[in-house]
Amino acid sequence: MTNIILIVILTIWLNQLVKFSGQEMNKKEIIMKKNKILPSSPPASSPSSPQRILHAALKEFAIHGREGARMARIAMQAKVNKALLFYYFSSKENLFQEVMRQALSIVVPQLQQALSKAQKPKDLLELLPPIYTQFTFQHPDYIRMILLELVREPQVMAQMMAEAFNSYQPSPPLEIKKKLKKWGTQGLLKESDPVQLALNLLPPLLFTPIIAPVVEALFQEKFIDSSQFLQQRIASLIKFLKHGALP
């Protein structure tokens, strides 16, 4: 009889302990959610989670801009929970900057290689159009994202881009400026001011994917999806830039 009573008491005590532990865990979860306390180690996830997040974030920023983007939508599109999103990228600002760094990681090594090869203006004018044109057509969301921010907050975005580029050594924009200034003073370019040269060179290199659909609509002619269009565009840009820049 005594044994039965002890078993009943022990069972009741264990049930209460389990119930209390569950309540305490729920309280901790509520507190963590309220205070946005994140785990010290990553939750279980597939190895590709960060890349899925970055891909979803790029789409979100390209459509809604940095201010209008929502972390909840990014998490949903990446098929991860918000805890994992905030574990890898602690804020929307950090996520935006990482997307920017990812864009530069595609184009900067190519620019650095081109700049090391360019010994005269003709070389640079032949090497830059393929890099920029292929990048803008293969990754149009990066261009949309950057343009949205340049329209909304030009000074902030310009400074962010400068800092991102200058994290590379040598910094491609500063190397281009140095070469343009040197060639301008040597009389190898029509325009000796590197600022004016950059303003002349960059728009045709960067904005073709934005303008091309407008030209298609106005001319009532489809050409963007043509297999030859990209190479034709690169060849035309090289010819145009050489004619405008070289004496």
C-alpha positions in Angstrom: 0.0 0.0 0.0 2.8 2.4 1.0 4.6 1.6 -2.3 1.4 2.4 -4.3 1.1 5.8 -2.5 4.7 6.6 -3.2 4.3 5.7 -6.9 1.2 8.0 -7.1 3.0 10.9 -5.4 6.1 10.4 -7.6 3.9 10.4 -10.7 2.1 13.6 -9.7 5.4 15.3 -8.9 6.9 14.3 -12.3 3.9 15.5 -14.2 4.1 18.9 -12.4 7.8 19.1 -13.1 7.2 18.5 -16.8 4.3 21.0 -16.9 6.5 23.6 -15.1 9.4 23.0 -17.4 7.2 23.5 -20.4 5.8 26.7 -19.0 9.3 28.0 -18.3 10.4 27.2 -21.9 7.4 29.0 -23.3 8.2 32.0 -21.1 11.8 32.0 -22.3 10.6 31.8 -26.0 8.3 34.8 -25.4 11.1 36.8 -23.7 13.5 35.9 -26.5 11.0 36.9 -29.2 10.1 40.1 -27.4 13.7 41.2 -26.8 14.9 39.7 -30.2 17.5 37.6 -28.5 19.2 35.4 -31.1 20.7 32.0 -30.7 24.5 31.8 -30.1 24.8 29.0 -32.6 23.1 28.6 -36.0 19.8 26.7 -36.1 19.8 23.6 -38.2 19.8 24.6 -41.9 21.0 23.5 -45.3 24.5 24.7 -46.3 22.9 26.9 -49.0 20.8 28.9 -46.6 23.0 32.1 -46.7 23.0 32.1 -50.5 19.2 31.5 -50.7 18.8 34.5 -48.3 21.1 36.7 -50.4 19.3 35.7 -53.6 15.9 36.5 -52.1 17.2 39.7 -50.6 18.4 40.9 -54.0 15.0 40.3 -55.5 13.3 42.2 -52.6 15.7 45.2 -52.8 15.4 45.4 -56.6 11.6 45.6 -56.3 11.0 47.6 -53.1 14.3 49.4 -52.4 16.2 49.3 -49.1 13.5 51.2 -47.2 10.6 49.3 -48.6 12.1 45.8 -48.3 10.8 43.5 -45.6 12.8 40.9 -43.7 9.7 38.7 -43.4 9.2 38.6 -47.2 12.9 37.8 -47.6 12.7 34.9 -45.1 9.6 33.6 -46.8 11.2 33.7 -50.3 14.4 32.1 -49.0 12.3 29.4 -47.2 14.0 30.0 -43.9 12.7 31.2 -40.6 13.4 34.8 -39.3 15.7 33.5 -36.5 18.0 32.0 -39.1 17.8 35.2 -41.3 18.8 37.3 -38.3 21.5 34.9 -37.3 23.4 35.3 -40.6 22.5 38.9 -41.2 21.7 40.8 -38.0 19.8 43.7 -39.7 18.3 44.8 -43.0 21.2 47.3 -43.4 23.8 44.5 -43.0 21.9 42.3 -45.5 21.8 45.2 -48.0 25.5 45.8 -47.7 26.3 42.1 -48.1 24.2 42.0 -51.3 26.3 45.0 -52.5 29.5 43.2 -51.6 28.3 40.2 -53.6 27.7 42.3 -56.6 31.2 43.8 -56.4 32.7 40.4 -55.9 31.5 39.5 -59.4 32.8 42.6 -61.3 35.8 43.9 -59.3 38.2 41.0 -60.0 37.5 41.5 -63.8 38.1 45.2 -63.5 41.4 44.7 -61.6 42.6 42.3 -64.3 41.6 44.7 -67.1 43.3 47.6 -65.4 46.5 45.7 -65.0 46.5 44.9 -68.7 45.6 48.4 -70.0 48.8 50.1 -70.9 47.2 52.7 -73.1 43.7 54.3 -73.5 42.8 52.0 -76.4 43.3 48.9 -74.2 41.0 50.2 -71.5 38.3 51.2 -74.0 38.3 47.7 -75.4 38.4 45.9 -72.1 35.7 47.8 -70.1 32.6 47.4 -72.4 32.5 43.6 -72.2 32.9 43.6 -68.4 30.1 46.1 -67.7 27.8 45.0 -70.5 27.8 41.4 -69.6 27.4 42.2 -65.9 24.5 44.5 -66.4 22.6 42.1 -68.7 23.4 38.9 -66.6 22.6 40.6 -63.3 19.9 43.3 -64.0 18.6 43.1 -60.4 21.8 44.6 -59.1 21.4 47.6 -61.4 17.8 48.1 -60.5 18.7 47.9 -56.8 21.5 50.5 -57.1 19.4 52.8 -59.3 16.5 52.7 -56.8 18.8 53.8 -54.0 20.6 56.4 -56.1 17.2 58.1 -56.9 16.0 57.8 -53.3 19.2 58.7 -51.3 21.9 59.6 -53.8 24.5 60.7 -51.3 24.0 57.8 -49.0 24.2 55.2 -51.8 27.2 56.9 -53.4 29.1 56.8 -50.2 28.1 53.2 -49.6 29.4 52.3 -53.1 32.6 54.2 -52.6 33.3 52.4 -49.3 32.5 49.0 -50.9 34.8 49.7 -53.9 37.6 51.1 -51.6 37.6 47.9 -49.6 39.4 46.4 -52.6 43.1 47.1 -53.2 43.8 48.5 -55.6 40.4 50.2 -55.8 39.2 50.1 -59.5 37.6 53.6 -59.6 40.7 55.2 -58.2 42.9 53.2 -60.6 40.7 54.3 -63.5 40.9 57.9 -62.3 44.7 57.7 -62.1 45.1 56.2 -65.6 42.6 58.7 -67.2 44.5 61.7 -65.5 47.8 60.4 -66.7 46.7 59.8 -70.3 44.8 63.1 -70.4 48.0 65.1 -69.4 49.9 63.1 -72.0 47.4 64.2 -74.7 46.3 60.6 -75.4 42.7 61.5 -74.8 40.5 64.2 -76.2 39.3 65.2 -72.7 42.0 65.7 -70.1 39.6 66.0 -67.0 39.1 62.5 -65.5 35.8 63.6 -64.0 34.3 64.6 -67.4 35.8 61.4 -69.0 34.1 59.2 -66.3 30.8 61.0 -66.8 31.1 60.4 -70.6 32.0 56.8 -70.3 29.8 55.4 -67.5 26.2 56.0 -68.7 26.5 54.0 -72.0 28.3 51.3 -70.1 25.8 50.9 -67.3 22.4 51.9 -68.5 21.8 49.8 -71.6 19.5 47.2 -69.8 17.4 50.1 -68.5 17.0 51.9 -71.8 16.9 49.0 -74.2 13.2 48.0 -73.4 12.2 51.7 -74.0 13.9 51.6 -77.4 12.2 48.3 -78.2 8.8 49.8 -77.4 9.4 53.1 -79.3 10.9 51.4 -82.4 8.4 48.5 -82.2 11.2 46.0 -82.7 12.3 43.1 -80.5 16.1 42.8 -80.2 17.1 42.3 -76.6 16.6 38.5 -76.6 18.6 38.1 -79.9 21.6 35.9 -79.4 23.7 38.4 -81.4 22.5 41.5 -79.5 25.0 41.4 -76.6 28.1 41.0 -78.8 26.7 43.7 -81.2 26.2 46.0 -78.3 29.8 45.5 -77.0 31.3 46.1 -80.4 29.2 49.2 -80.9 30.2 50.6 -77.5 33.9 50.0 -78.1 33.6 51.9 -81.4 31.5 54.7 -79.9 33.9 55.2 -76.9 37.0 55.1 -79.0 35.6 57.7 -81.4 34.5 60.0 -78.5 37.7 59.6 -76.4 40.7 59.1 -78.6 42.2 62.0 -80.6 
